[in-house]
């Protein structure tokens, strides 16, 4: 295997570990039954969730997920 293959493999492992940590750091969506009971609040925090910590975690998770899929396909095809 070439040096590039080792670098991509290590990068793949780092992305896998980061995805696990990011998914575990995100809050669950408990709005299902809360919406039925009318306990959902329309607060400033809820309306601007994209700029909050949760929004940032979600965006980073999506980016790392795409990188995970691309690298896994490339590693499977023995591109390196």
mmJSON file of the N, C-alpha and C atoms, coordinates in Angstrom:
{"data_MODEL":{"atom_site":{
"group_PDB":["ATOM","ATOM","ATOM","ATOM","ATOM","ATOM","ATOM","ATOM","ATOM","ATOM","ATOM","ATOM","ATOM","ATOM","ATOM","ATOM","ATOM","ATOM","ATOM","ATOM","ATOM","ATOM","ATOM","ATOM","ATOM","ATOM","ATOM","ATOM","ATOM","ATOM","ATOM","ATOM","ATOM","ATOM","ATOM","ATOM","ATOM","ATOM","ATOM","ATOM","ATOM","ATOM","ATOM","ATOM","ATOM","ATOM","ATOM","ATOM","ATOM","ATOM","ATOM","ATOM","ATOM","ATOM","ATOM","ATOM","ATOM","ATOM","ATOM","ATOM","ATOM","ATOM","ATOM","ATOM","ATOM","ATOM","ATOM","ATOM","ATOM","ATOM","ATOM","ATOM","ATOM","ATOM","ATOM","ATOM","ATOM","ATOM","ATOM","ATOM","ATOM","ATOM","ATOM","ATOM","ATOM","ATOM","ATOM","ATOM","ATOM","ATOM","ATOM","ATOM","ATOM","ATOM","ATOM","ATOM","ATOM","ATOM","ATOM","ATOM","ATOM","ATOM","ATOM","ATOM","ATOM","ATOM","ATOM","ATOM","ATOM","ATOM","ATOM","ATOM","ATOM","ATOM","ATOM","ATOM","ATOM","ATOM","ATOM","ATOM","ATOM","ATOM","ATOM","ATOM","ATOM","ATOM","ATOM","ATOM","ATOM","ATOM","ATOM","ATOM","ATOM","ATOM","ATOM","ATOM","ATOM","ATOM","ATOM","ATOM","ATOM","ATOM","ATOM","ATOM","ATOM","ATOM","ATOM","ATOM","ATOM","ATOM","ATOM","ATOM","ATOM","ATOM","ATOM","ATOM","ATOM","ATOM","ATOM","ATOM","ATOM","ATOM","ATOM","ATOM","ATOM","ATOM","ATOM","ATOM","ATOM","ATOM","ATOM","ATOM","ATOM","ATOM","ATOM","ATOM","ATOM","ATOM","ATOM","ATOM","ATOM","ATOM","ATOM","ATOM","ATOM","ATOM","ATOM","ATOM","ATOM","ATOM","ATOM","ATOM","ATOM","ATOM","ATOM","ATOM","ATOM","ATOM","ATOM","ATOM","ATOM","ATOM","ATOM","ATOM","ATOM","ATOM","ATOM","ATOM","ATOM","ATOM","ATOM","ATOM","ATOM","ATOM","ATOM","ATOM","ATOM","ATOM","ATOM","ATOM","ATOM","ATOM","ATOM","ATOM","ATOM","ATOM","ATOM","ATOM","ATOM","ATOM","ATOM","ATOM","ATOM","ATOM","ATOM","ATOM","ATOM","ATOM","ATOM","ATOM"],
"id":[1,2,3,4,5,6,7,8,9,10,11,12,13,14,15,16,17,18,19,20,21,22,23,24,25,26,27,28,29,30,31,32,33,34,35,36,37,38,39,40,41,42,43,44,45,46,47,48,49,50,51,52,53,54,55,56,57,58,59,60,61,62,63,64,65,66,67,68,69,70,71,72,73,74,75,76,77,78,79,80,81,82,83,84,85,86,87,88,89,90,91,92,93,94,95,96,97,98,99,100,101,102,103,104,105,106,107,108,109,110,111,112,113,114,115,116,117,118,119,120,121,122,123,124,125,126,127,128,129,130,131,132,133,134,135,136,137,138,139,140,141,142,143,144,145,146,147,148,149,150,151,152,153,154,155,156,157,158,159,160,161,162,163,164,165,166,167,168,169,170,171,172,173,174,175,176,177,178,179,180,181,182,183,184,185,186,187,188,189,190,191,192,193,194,195,196,197,198,199,200,201,202,203,204,205,206,207,208,209,210,211,212,213,214,215,216,217,218,219,220,221,222,223,224,225,226,227,228,229,230,231,232,233,234,235,236,237,238,239,240],
"type_symbol":["N","C","C","N","C","C","N","C","C","N","C","C","N","C","C","N","C","C","N","C","C","N","C","C","N","C","C","N","C","C","N","C","C","N","C","C","N","C","C","N","C","C","N","C","C","N","C","C","N","C","C","N","C","C","N","C","C","N","C","C","N","C","C","N","C","C","N","C","C","N","C","C","N","C","C","N","C","C","N","C","C","N","C","C","N","C","C","N","C","C","N","C","C","N","C","C","N","C","C","N","C","C","N","C","C","N","C","C","N","C","C","N","C","C","N","C","C","N","C","C","N","C","C","N","C","C","N","C","C","N","C","C","N","C","C","N","C","C","N","C","C","N","C","C","N","C","C","N","C","C","N","C","C","N","C","C","N","C","C","N","C","C","N","C","C","N","C","C","N","C","C","N","C","C","N","C","C","N","C","C","N","C","C","N","C","C","N","C","C","N","C","C","N","C","C","N","C","C","N","C","C","N","C","C","N","C","C","N","C","C","N","C","C","N","C","C","N","C","C","N","C","C","N","C","C","N","C","C","N","C","C","N","C","C","N","C","C","N","C","C"],
"label_atom_id":["N","CA","C","N","CA","C","N","CA","C","N","CA","C","N","CA","C","N","CA","C","N","CA","C","N","CA","C","N","CA","C","N","CA","C","N","CA","C","N","CA","C","N","CA","C","N","CA","C","N","CA","C","N","CA","C","N","CA","C","N","CA","C","N","CA","C","N","CA","C","N","CA","C","N","CA","C","N","CA","C","N","CA","C","N","CA","C","N","CA","C","N","CA","C","N","CA","C","N","CA","C","N","CA","C","N","CA","C","N","CA","C","N","CA","C","N","CA","C","N","CA","C","N","CA","C","N","CA","C","N","CA","C","N","CA","C","N","CA","C","N","CA","C","N","CA","C","N","CA","C","N","CA","C","N","CA","C","N","CA","C","N","CA","C","N","CA","C","N","CA","C","N","CA","C","N","CA","C","N","CA","C","N","CA","C","N","CA","C","N","CA","C","N","CA","C","N","CA","C","N","CA","C","N","CA","C","N","CA","C","N","CA","C","N","CA","C","N","CA","C","N","CA","C","N","CA","C","N","CA","C","N","CA","C","N","CA","C","N","CA","C","N","CA","C","N","CA","C","N","CA","C","N","CA","C","N","CA","C","N","CA","C","N","CA","C","N","CA","C","N","CA","C","N","CA","C","N","CA","C"],
"label_alt_id":[null,null,null,null,null,null,null,null,null,null,null,null,null,null,null,null,null,null,null,null,null,null,null,null,null,null,null,null,null,null,null,null,null,null,null,null,null,null,null,null,null,null,null,null,null,null,null,null,null,null,null,null,null,null,null,null,null,null,null,null,null,null,null,null,null,null,null,null,null,null,null,null,null,null,null,null,null,null,null,null,null,null,null,null,null,null,null,null,null,null,null,null,null,null,null,null,null,null,null,null,null,null,null,null,null,null,null,null,null,null,null,null,null,null,null,null,null,null,null,null,null,null,null,null,null,null,null,null,null,null,null,null,null,null,null,null,null,null,null,null,null,null,null,null,null,null,null,null,null,null,null,null,null,null,null,null,null,null,null,null,null,null,null,null,null,null,null,null,null,null,null,null,null,null,null,null,null,null,null,null,null,null,null,null,null,null,null,null,null,null,null,null,null,null,null,null,null,null,null,null,null,null,null,null,null,null,null,null,null,null,null,null,null,null,null,null,null,null,null,null,null,null,null,null,null,null,null,null,null,null,null,null,null,null,null,null,null,null,null,null],
"label_comp_id":["UNK","UNK","UNK","UNK","UNK","UNK","UNK","UNK","UNK","UNK","UNK","UNK","UNK","UNK","UNK","UNK","UNK","UNK","UNK","UNK","UNK","UNK","UNK","UNK","UNK","UNK","UNK","UNK","UNK","UNK","UNK","UNK","UNK","UNK","UNK","UNK","UNK","UNK","UNK","UNK","UNK","UNK","UNK","UNK","UNK","UNK","UNK","UNK","UNK","UNK","UNK","UNK","UNK","UNK","UNK","UNK","UNK","UNK","UNK","UNK","UNK","UNK","UNK","UNK","UNK","UNK","UNK","UNK","UNK","UNK","UNK","UNK","UNK","UNK","UNK","UNK","UNK","UNK","UNK","UNK","UNK","UNK","UNK","UNK","UNK","UNK","UNK","UNK","UNK","UNK","UNK","UNK","UNK","UNK","UNK","UNK","UNK","UNK","UNK","UNK","UNK","UNK","UNK","UNK","UNK","UNK","UNK","UNK","UNK","UNK","UNK","UNK","UNK","UNK","UNK","UNK","UNK","UNK","UNK","UNK","UNK","UNK","UNK","UNK","UNK","UNK","UNK","UNK","UNK","UNK","UNK","UNK","UNK","UNK","UNK","UNK","UNK","UNK","UNK","UNK","UNK","UNK","UNK","UNK","UNK","UNK","UNK","UNK","UNK","UNK","UNK","UNK","UNK","UNK","UNK","UNK","UNK","UNK","UNK","UNK","UNK","UNK","UNK","UNK","UNK","UNK","UNK","UNK","UNK","UNK","UNK","UNK","UNK","UNK","UNK","UNK","UNK","UNK","UNK","UNK","UNK","UNK","UNK","UNK","UNK","UNK","UNK","UNK","UNK","UNK","UNK","UNK","UNK","UNK","UNK","UNK","UNK","UNK","UNK","UNK","UNK","UNK","UNK","UNK","UNK","UNK","UNK","UNK","UNK","UNK","UNK","UNK","UNK","UNK","UNK","UNK","UNK","UNK","UNK","UNK","UNK","UNK","UNK","UNK","UNK","UNK","UNK","UNK","UNK","UNK","UNK","UNK","UNK","UNK","UNK","UNK","UNK","UNK","UNK","UNK"],
"label_asym_id":["A","A","A","A","A","A","A","A","A","A","A","A","A","A","A","A","A","A","A","A","A","A","A","A","A","A","A","A","A","A","A","A","A","A","A","A","A","A","A","A","A","A","A","A","A","A","A","A","A","A","A","A","A","A","A","A","A","A","A","A","A","A","A","A","A","A","A","A","A","A","A","A","A","A","A","A","A","A","A","A","A","A","A","A","A","A","A","A","A","A","A","A","A","A","A","A","A","A","A","A","A","A","A","A","A","A","A","A","A","A","A","A","A","A","A","A","A","A","A","A","A","A","A","A","A","A","A","A","A","A","A","A","A","A","A","A","A","A","A","A","A","A","A","A","A","A","A","A","A","A","A","A","A","A","A","A","A","A","A","A","A","A","A","A","A","A","A","A","A","A","A","A","A","A","A","A","A","A","A","A","A","A","A","A","A","A","A","A","A","A","A","A","A","A","A","A","A","A","A","A","A","A","A","A","A","A","A","A","A","A","A","A","A","A","A","A","A","A","A","A","A","A","A","A","A","A","A","A","A","A","A","A","A","A","A","A","A","A","A","A"],
"label_entity_id":["1","1","1","1","1","1","1","1","1","1","1","1","1","1","1","1","1","1","1","1","1","1","1","1","1","1","1","1","1","1","1","1","1","1","1","1","1","1","1","1","1","1","1","1","1","1","1","1","1","1","1","1","1","1","1","1","1","1","1","1","1","1","1","1","1","1","1","1","1","1","1","1","1","1","1","1","1","1","1","1","1","1","1","1","1","1","1","1","1","1","1","1","1","1","1","1","1","1","1","1","1","1","1","1","1","1","1","1","1","1","1","1","1","1","1","1","1","1","1","1","1","1","1","1","1","1","1","1","1","1","1","1","1","1","1","1","1","1","1","1","1","1","1","1","1","1","1","1","1","1","1","1","1","1","1","1","1","1","1","1","1","1","1","1","1","1","1","1","1","1","1","1","1","1","1","1","1","1","1","1","1","1","1","1","1","1","1","1","1","1","1","1","1","1","1","1","1","1","1","1","1","1","1","1","1","1","1","1","1","1","1","1","1","1","1","1","1","1","1","1","1","1","1","1","1","1","1","1","1","1","1","1","1","1","1","1","1","1","1","1"],
"label_seq_id":[1,1,1,2,2,2,3,3,3,4,4,4,5,5,5,6,6,6,7,7,7,8,8,8,9,9,9,10,10,10,11,11,11,12,12,12,13,13,13,14,14,14,15,15,15,16,16,16,17,17,17,18,18,18,19,19,19,20,20,20,21,21,21,22,22,22,23,23,23,24,24,24,25,25,25,26,26,26,27,27,27,28,28,28,29,29,29,30,30,30,31,31,31,32,32,32,33,33,33,34,34,34,35,35,35,36,36,36,37,37,37,38,38,38,39,39,39,40,40,40,41,41,41,42,42,42,43,43,43,44,44,44,45,45,45,46,46,46,47,47,47,48,48,48,49,49,49,50,50,50,51,51,51,52,52,52,53,53,53,54,54,54,55,55,55,56,56,56,57,57,57,58,58,58,59,59,59,60,60,60,61,61,61,62,62,62,63,63,63,64,64,64,65,65,65,66,66,66,67,67,67,68,68,68,69,69,69,70,70,70,71,71,71,72,72,72,73,73,73,74,74,74,75,75,75,76,76,76,77,77,77,78,78,78,79,79,79,80,80,80],
"pdbx_PDB_ins_code":[null,null,null,null,null,null,null,null,null,null,null,null,null,null,null,null,null,null,null,null,null,null,null,null,null,null,null,null,null,null,null,null,null,null,null,null,null,null,null,null,null,null,null,null,null,null,null,null,null,null,null,null,null,null,null,null,null,null,null,null,null,null,null,null,null,null,null,null,null,null,null,null,null,null,null,null,null,null,null,null,null,null,null,null,null,null,null,null,null,null,null,null,null,null,null,null,null,null,null,null,null,null,null,null,null,null,null,null,null,null,null,null,null,null,null,null,null,null,null,null,null,null,null,null,null,null,null,null,null,null,null,null,null,null,null,null,null,null,null,null,null,null,null,null,null,null,null,null,null,null,null,null,null,null,null,null,null,null,null,null,null,null,null,null,null,null,null,null,null,null,null,null,null,null,null,null,null,null,null,null,null,null,null,null,null,null,null,null,null,null,null,null,null,null,null,null,null,null,null,null,null,null,null,null,null,null,null,null,null,null,null,null,null,null,null,null,null,null,null,null,null,null,null,null,null,null,null,null,null,null,null,null,null,null,null,null,null,null,null,null],
"Cartn_x":[0.837,0.0,0.879,0.371,1.139,0.925,1.74,1.643,0.312,-0.167,-1.452,-2.594,-2.518,-3.55,-3.563,-2.39,-2.322,-2.882,-2.565,-3.063,-4.583,-5.123,-6.575,-7.228,-6.593,-7.116,-7.164,-6.121,-6.096,-7.14,-7.274,-8.297,-9.689,-9.897,-11.175,-11.494,-10.517,-10.713,-11.016,-10.342,-10.604,-12.02,-12.459,-13.824,-14.841,-14.569,-15.483,-15.623,-14.505,-14.542,-15.256,-15.007,-15.653,-17.161,-17.591,-19.024,-19.697,-19.051,-19.608,-19.778,-18.756,-18.815,-19.884,-19.966,-20.957,-22.385,-22.624,-23.979,-24.369,-23.442,-23.752,-23.907,-23.287,-23.376,-24.675,-25.382,-26.613,-27.757,-28.681,-29.862,-30.882,-31.699,-32.769,-33.915,-34.739,-35.9,-37.109,-37.416,-38.515,-39.776,-39.93,-41.065,-42.276,-42.161,-43.264,-44.513,-44.435,-45.586,-45.792,-44.743,-44.88,-45.729,-45.673,-46.495,-47.97,-48.27,-49.659,-50.205,-49.38,-49.803,-49.763,-49.144,-49.07,-47.975,-46.949,-45.873,-44.69,-44.783,-43.702,-43.698,-42.541,-42.417,-41.775,-42.288,-41.677,-40.809,-39.632,-38.725,-37.706,-36.96,-35.885,-34.88,-34.584,-33.611,-34.106,-35.378,-35.921,-35.978,-36.25,-36.348,-34.988,-33.95,-32.599,-31.706,-32.255,-31.514,-30.342,-30.414,-29.334,-28.044,-28.156,-26.974,-26.555,-27.268,-26.961,-25.959,-25.655,-24.731,-25.3,-26.583,-27.217,-27.174,-27.405,-27.361,-25.982,-24.976,-23.594,-23.236,-23.652,-23.382,-24.039,-25.246,-25.95,-25.235,-24.791,-24.093,-22.774,-22.026,-20.741,-20.983,-22.046,-22.373,-22.686,-23.41,-23.739,-22.475,-21.596,-20.35,-19.481,-19.331,-18.516,-19.154,-20.473,-21.152,-20.879,-20.906,-20.615,-19.162,-18.243,-16.835,-16.66,-17.392,-17.335,-17.741,-18.841,-19.326,-18.344,-17.86,-16.93,-15.643,-15.081,-13.843,-14.052,-15.192,-15.43,-15.543,-16.172,-16.262,-14.881,-14.118,-12.769,-11.86,-11.959,-11.126,-11.556,-12.853,-13.341,-12.913,-12.845,-12.463,-10.942,-10.19,-8.73,-8.157,-8.669,-8.212,-6.795,-6.355,-5.044,-4.049],
"Cartn_y":[-1.187,0.0,1.246,2.262,3.497,4.348,5.349,6.266,7.002,7.338,8.03,7.164,5.864,4.95,4.945,4.973,5.017,6.333,7.42,8.733,8.78,8.287,8.277,7.333,6.215,5.287,5.897,6.616,7.289,8.395,9.134,10.177,9.573,8.412,7.719,7.326,6.837,6.446,7.666,8.778,10.012,10.504,10.441,10.864,9.952,8.661,7.724,8.063,8.3,8.631,9.964,10.942,12.244,12.133,11.311,11.111,10.495,9.532,8.907,9.943,10.758,11.772,12.816,13.265,14.277,13.77,12.539,11.996,11.847,11.425,11.286,12.638,13.688,15.014,15.733,15.278,15.954,15.561,16.503,16.25,15.461,14.7,13.963,14.882,14.42,15.216,14.71,15.382,14.982,15.777,16.268,17.108,16.306,15.015,14.22,14.315,13.88,13.942,15.337,16.12,17.488,18.337,18.051,18.802,18.477,17.251,16.864,17.558,17.656,18.251,19.772,20.335,21.791,22.4,21.624,22.145,22.667,22.707,23.228,24.748,25.298,26.743,27.342,28.458,29.197,30.292,29.928,30.885,31.359,32.356,32.859,31.747,30.971,29.881,28.839,28.517,27.529,28.018,29.298,29.845,29.988,30.207,30.41,29.211,28.042,26.835,26.589,27.108,26.914,27.602,28.65,29.377,28.975,28.061,27.632,26.483,25.977,24.855,23.622,23.384,22.242,22.358,23.552,23.752,23.508,23.972,23.768,22.287,21.594,20.159,19.399,19.807,19.145,19.356,20.591,20.885,20.127,20.087,19.372,17.875,17.354,15.937,15.596,16.465,16.22,16.223,17.183,17.264,16.029,15.64,14.458,13.18,13.121,11.951,11.818,12.934,12.904,12.479,13.029,12.619,11.136,10.652,9.24,8.348,8.7,7.898,7.955,9.151,9.293,8.521,8.654,7.94,6.431,5.991,4.547,3.957,4.698,4.22,4.207,5.274,5.321,4.239,3.994,2.937,1.56,1.365,0.073,-0.18,0.862,0.705,0.619,0.692,0.646,1.743,2.94,4.063,4.511,4.107,4.588,3.462],
"Cartn_z":[0.0,0.0,0.0,-0.622,-0.707,0.548,0.651,1.788,1.776,0.602,0.491,1.03,0.812,1.313,2.839,3.445,4.91,5.449,4.778,5.214,5.116,4.007,3.83,4.841,5.125,6.126,7.517,7.887,9.191,9.235,8.138,8.057,8.184,7.589,7.672,9.116,9.827,11.229,12.093,11.834,12.585,12.324,11.075,10.739,11.418,11.455,12.12,13.598,14.267,15.69,15.926,15.055,15.201,14.995,14.053,13.834,15.054,15.663,16.864,17.971,18.18,19.232,18.918,17.677,17.306,17.44,17.043,17.155,18.622,19.456,20.877,21.57,21.036,21.65,21.322,20.303,19.9,20.817,20.978,21.796,20.996,21.711,21.059,20.699,19.791,19.386,20.166,21.252,22.117,21.825,20.632,20.314,19.874,19.689,19.186,20.043,21.283,22.168,22.719,22.786,23.274,22.348,21.063,20.111,20.298,20.656,20.888,22.135,23.159,24.418,24.39,23.377,23.282,24.12,24.434,25.275,24.479,23.175,22.341,22.456,22.707,22.851,21.615,21.165,20.065,20.656,21.06,21.675,20.656,21.037,20.182,19.923,20.937,20.807,19.805,19.832,18.914,17.484,17.292,15.943,15.278,16.041,15.5,15.779,15.654,15.98,15.018,13.814,12.856,13.262,14.046,14.508,15.905,16.507,17.86,17.841,19.009,19.147,18.439,18.598,17.944,16.429,15.917,14.478,13.908,14.622,14.176,14.22,15.29,15.384,14.235,13.875,12.783,11.448,11.199,9.94,9.844,10.937,10.942,10.764,11.35,11.207,9.755,9.073,7.667,6.809,7.043,6.263,6.498,7.763,8.066,7.525,7.489,6.93,5.439,4.735,3.293,3.067,3.858,3.742,4.053,5.036,5.411,4.231,3.583,2.458,1.287,0.976,-0.15,0.106,1.295,1.601,1.649,2.142,2.189,0.785,-0.129,-1.518,-2.159,-1.947,-2.525,-1.975,-0.687,-0.098,-0.568,-0.801,-1.275,-2.713,-3.505,-4.908,-5.091,-4.007,-4.044,-4.934,-4.748,-5.555,-5.165,-4.002,-3.534,-3.508],
"occupancy":[1.0,1.0,1.0,1.0,1.0,1.0,1.0,1.0,1.0,1.0,1.0,1.0,1.0,1.0,1.0,1.0,1.0,1.0,1.0,1.0,1.0,1.0,1.0,1.0,1.0,1.0,1.0,1.0,1.0,1.0,1.0,1.0,1.0,1.0,1.0,1.0,1.0,1.0,1.0,1.0,1.0,1.0,1.0,1.0,1.0,1.0,1.0,1.0,1.0,1.0,1.0,1.0,1.0,1.0,1.0,1.0,1.0,1.0,1.0,1.0,1.0,1.0,1.0,1.0,1.0,1.0,1.0,1.0,1.0,1.0,1.0,1.0,1.0,1.0,1.0,1.0,1.0,1.0,1.0,1.0,1.0,1.0,1.0,1.0,1.0,1.0,1.0,1.0,1.0,1.0,1.0,1.0,1.0,1.0,1.0,1.0,1.0,1.0,1.0,1.0,1.0,1.0,1.0,1.0,1.0,1.0,1.0,1.0,1.0,1.0,1.0,1.0,1.0,1.0,1.0,1.0,1.0,1.0,1.0,1.0,1.0,1.0,1.0,1.0,1.0,1.0,1.0,1.0,1.0,1.0,1.0,1.0,1.0,1.0,1.0,1.0,1.0,1.0,1.0,1.0,1.0,1.0,1.0,1.0,1.0,1.0,1.0,1.0,1.0,1.0,1.0,1.0,1.0,1.0,1.0,1.0,1.0,1.0,1.0,1.0,1.0,1.0,1.0,1.0,1.0,1.0,1.0,1.0,1.0,1.0,1.0,1.0,1.0,1.0,1.0,1.0,1.0,1.0,1.0,1.0,1.0,1.0,1.0,1.0,1.0,1.0,1.0,1.0,1.0,1.0,1.0,1.0,1.0,1.0,1.0,1.0,1.0,1.0,1.0,1.0,1.0,1.0,1.0,1.0,1.0,1.0,1.0,1.0,1.0,1.0,1.0,1.0,1.0,1.0,1.0,1.0,1.0,1.0,1.0,1.0,1.0,1.0,1.0,1.0,1.0,1.0,1.0,1.0,1.0,1.0,1.0,1.0,1.0,1.0,1.0,1.0,1.0,1.0,1.0,1.0],
"B_iso_or_equiv":[0.0,0.0,0.0,0.0,0.0,0.0,0.0,0.0,0.0,0.0,0.0,0.0,0.0,0.0,0.0,0.0,0.0,0.0,0.0,0.0,0.0,0.0,0.0,0.0,0.0,0.0,0.0,0.0,0.0,0.0,0.0,0.0,0.0,0.0,0.0,0.0,0.0,0.0,0.0,0.0,0.0,0.0,0.0,0.0,0.0,0.0,0.0,0.0,0.0,0.0,0.0,0.0,0.0,0.0,0.0,0.0,0.0,0.0,0.0,0.0,0.0,0.0,0.0,0.0,0.0,0.0,0.0,0.0,0.0,0.0,0.0,0.0,0.0,0.0,0.0,0.0,0.0,0.0,0.0,0.0,0.0,0.0,0.0,0.0,0.0,0.0,0.0,0.0,0.0,0.0,0.0,0.0,0.0,0.0,0.0,0.0,0.0,0.0,0.0,0.0,0.0,0.0,0.0,0.0,0.0,0.0,0.0,0.0,0.0,0.0,0.0,0.0,0.0,0.0,0.0,0.0,0.0,0.0,0.0,0.0,0.0,0.0,0.0,0.0,0.0,0.0,0.0,0.0,0.0,0.0,0.0,0.0,0.0,0.0,0.0,0.0,0.0,0.0,0.0,0.0,0.0,0.0,0.0,0.0,0.0,0.0,0.0,0.0,0.0,0.0,0.0,0.0,0.0,0.0,0.0,0.0,0.0,0.0,0.0,0.0,0.0,0.0,0.0,0.0,0.0,0.0,0.0,0.0,0.0,0.0,0.0,0.0,0.0,0.0,0.0,0.0,0.0,0.0,0.0,0.0,0.0,0.0,0.0,0.0,0.0,0.0,0.0,0.0,0.0,0.0,0.0,0.0,0.0,0.0,0.0,0.0,0.0,0.0,0.0,0.0,0.0,0.0,0.0,0.0,0.0,0.0,0.0,0.0,0.0,0.0,0.0,0.0,0.0,0.0,0.0,0.0,0.0,0.0,0.0,0.0,0.0,0.0,0.0,0.0,0.0,0.0,0.0,0.0,0.0,0.0,0.0,0.0,0.0,0.0,0.0,0.0,0.0,0.0,0.0,0.0],
"pdbx_formal_charge":[null,null,null,null,null,null,null,null,null,null,null,null,null,null,null,null,null,null,null,null,null,null,null,null,null,null,null,null,null,null,null,null,null,null,null,null,null,null,null,null,null,null,null,null,null,null,null,null,null,null,null,null,null,null,null,null,null,null,null,null,null,null,null,null,null,null,null,null,null,null,null,null,null,null,null,null,null,null,null,null,null,null,null,null,null,null,null,null,null,null,null,null,null,null,null,null,null,null,null,null,null,null,null,null,null,null,null,null,null,null,null,null,null,null,null,null,null,null,null,null,null,null,null,null,null,null,null,null,null,null,null,null,null,null,null,null,null,null,null,null,null,null,null,null,null,null,null,null,null,null,null,null,null,null,null,null,null,null,null,null,null,null,null,null,null,null,null,null,null,null,null,null,null,null,null,null,null,null,null,null,null,null,null,null,null,null,null,null,null,null,null,null,null,null,null,null,null,null,null,null,null,null,null,null,null,null,null,null,null,null,null,null,null,null,null,null,null,null,null,null,null,null,null,null,null,null,null,null,null,null,null,null,null,null,null,null,null,null,null,null],
"auth_seq_id":[1,1,1,2,2,2,3,3,3,4,4,4,5,5,5,6,6,6,7,7,7,8,8,8,9,9,9,10,10,10,11,11,11,12,12,12,13,13,13,14,14,14,15,15,15,16,16,16,17,17,17,18,18,18,19,19,19,20,20,20,21,21,21,22,22,22,23,23,23,24,24,24,25,25,25,26,26,26,27,27,27,28,28,28,29,29,29,30,30,30,31,31,31,32,32,32,33,33,33,34,34,34,35,35,35,36,36,36,37,37,37,38,38,38,39,39,39,40,40,40,41,41,41,42,42,42,43,43,43,44,44,44,45,45,45,46,46,46,47,47,47,48,48,48,49,49,49,50,50,50,51,51,51,52,52,52,53,53,53,54,54,54,55,55,55,56,56,56,57,57,57,58,58,58,59,59,59,60,60,60,61,61,61,62,62,62,63,63,63,64,64,64,65,65,65,66,66,66,67,67,67,68,68,68,69,69,69,70,70,70,71,71,71,72,72,72,73,73,73,74,74,74,75,75,75,76,76,76,77,77,77,78,78,78,79,79,79,80,80,80],
"auth_comp_id":["UNK","UNK","UNK","UNK","UNK","UNK","UNK","UNK","UNK","UNK","UNK","UNK","UNK","UNK","UNK","UNK","UNK","UNK","UNK","UNK","UNK","UNK","UNK","UNK","UNK","UNK","UNK","UNK","UNK","UNK","UNK","UNK","UNK","UNK","UNK","UNK","UNK","UNK","UNK","UNK","UNK","UNK","UNK","UNK","UNK","UNK","UNK","UNK","UNK","UNK","UNK","UNK","UNK","UNK","UNK","UNK","UNK","UNK","UNK","UNK","UNK","UNK","UNK","UNK","UNK","UNK","UNK","UNK","UNK","UNK","UNK","UNK","UNK","UNK","UNK","UNK","UNK","UNK","UNK","UNK","UNK","UNK","UNK","UNK","UNK","UNK","UNK","UNK","UNK","UNK","UNK","UNK","UNK","UNK","UNK","UNK","UNK","UNK","UNK","UNK","UNK","UNK","UNK","UNK","UNK","UNK","UNK","UNK","UNK","UNK","UNK","UNK","UNK","UNK","UNK","UNK","UNK","UNK","UNK","UNK","UNK","UNK","UNK","UNK","UNK","UNK","UNK","UNK","UNK","UNK","UNK","UNK","UNK","UNK","UNK","UNK","UNK","UNK","UNK","UNK","UNK","UNK","UNK","UNK","UNK","UNK","UNK","UNK","UNK","UNK","UNK","UNK","UNK","UNK","UNK","UNK","UNK","UNK","UNK","UNK","UNK","UNK","UNK","UNK","UNK","UNK","UNK","UNK","UNK","UNK","UNK","UNK","UNK","UNK","UNK","UNK","UNK","UNK","UNK","UNK","UNK","UNK","UNK","UNK","UNK","UNK","UNK","UNK","UNK","UNK","UNK","UNK","UNK","UNK","UNK","UNK","UNK","UNK","UNK","UNK","UNK","UNK","UNK","UNK","UNK","UNK","UNK","UNK","UNK","UNK","UNK","UNK","UNK","UNK","UNK","UNK","UNK","UNK","UNK","UNK","UNK","UNK","UNK","UNK","UNK","UNK","UNK","UNK","UNK","UNK","UNK","UNK","UNK","UNK","UNK","UNK","UNK","UNK","UNK","UNK"],
"auth_asym_id":["A","A","A","A","A","A","A","A","A","A","A","A","A","A","A","A","A","A","A","A","A","A","A","A","A","A","A","A","A","A","A","A","A","A","A","A","A","A","A","A","A","A","A","A","A","A","A","A","A","A","A","A","A","A","A","A","A","A","A","A","A","A","A","A","A","A","A","A","A","A","A","A","A","A","A","A","A","A","A","A","A","A","A","A","A","A","A","A","A","A","A","A","A","A","A","A","A","A","A","A","A","A","A","A","A","A","A","A","A","A","A","A","A","A","A","A","A","A","A","A","A","A","A","A","A","A","A","A","A","A","A","A","A","A","A","A","A","A","A","A","A","A","A","A","A","A","A","A","A","A","A","A","A","A","A","A","A","A","A","A","A","A","A","A","A","A","A","A","A","A","A","A","A","A","A","A","A","A","A","A","A","A","A","A","A","A","A","A","A","A","A","A","A","A","A","A","A","A","A","A","A","A","A","A","A","A","A","A","A","A","A","A","A","A","A","A","A","A","A","A","A","A","A","A","A","A","A","A","A","A","A","A","A","A","A","A","A","A","A","A"],
"auth_atom_id":["N","CA","C","N","CA","C","N","CA","C","N","CA","C","N","CA","C","N","CA","C","N","CA","C","N","CA","C","N","CA","C","N","CA","C","N","CA","C","N","CA","C","N","CA","C","N","CA","C","N","CA","C","N","CA","C","N","CA","C","N","CA","C","N","CA","C","N","CA","C","N","CA","C","N","CA","C","N","CA","C","N","CA","C","N","CA","C","N","CA","C","N","CA","C","N","CA","C","N","CA","C","N","CA","C","N","CA","C","N","CA","C","N","CA","C","N","CA","C","N","CA","C","N","CA","C","N","CA","C","N","CA","C","N","CA","C","N","CA","C","N","CA","C","N","CA","C","N","CA","C","N","CA","C","N","CA","C","N","CA","C","N","CA","C","N","CA","C","N","CA","C","N","CA","C","N","CA","C","N","CA","C","N","CA","C","N","CA","C","N","CA","C","N","CA","C","N","CA","C","N","CA","C","N","CA","C","N","CA","C","N","CA","C","N","CA","C","N","CA","C","N","CA","C","N","CA","C","N","CA","C","N","CA","C","N","CA","C","N","CA","C","N","CA","C","N","CA","C","N","CA","C","N","CA","C","N","CA","C","N","CA","C","N","CA","C","N","CA","C","N","CA","C","N","CA","C","N","CA","C"],
"pdbx_PDB_model_num":[1,1,1,1,1,1,1,1,1,1,1,1,1,1,1,1,1,1,1,1,1,1,1,1,1,1,1,1,1,1,1,1,1,1,1,1,1,1,1,1,1,1,1,1,1,1,1,1,1,1,1,1,1,1,1,1,1,1,1,1,1,1,1,1,1,1,1,1,1,1,1,1,1,1,1,1,1,1,1,1,1,1,1,1,1,1,1,1,1,1,1,1,1,1,1,1,1,1,1,1,1,1,1,1,1,1,1,1,1,1,1,1,1,1,1,1,1,1,1,1,1,1,1,1,1,1,1,1,1,1,1,1,1,1,1,1,1,1,1,1,1,1,1,1,1,1,1,1,1,1,1,1,1,1,1,1,1,1,1,1,1,1,1,1,1,1,1,1,1,1,1,1,1,1,1,1,1,1,1,1,1,1,1,1,1,1,1,1,1,1,1,1,1,1,1,1,1,1,1,1,1,1,1,1,1,1,1,1,1,1,1,1,1,1,1,1,1,1,1,1,1,1,1,1,1,1,1,1,1,1,1,1,1,1,1,1,1,1,1,1]
}}}
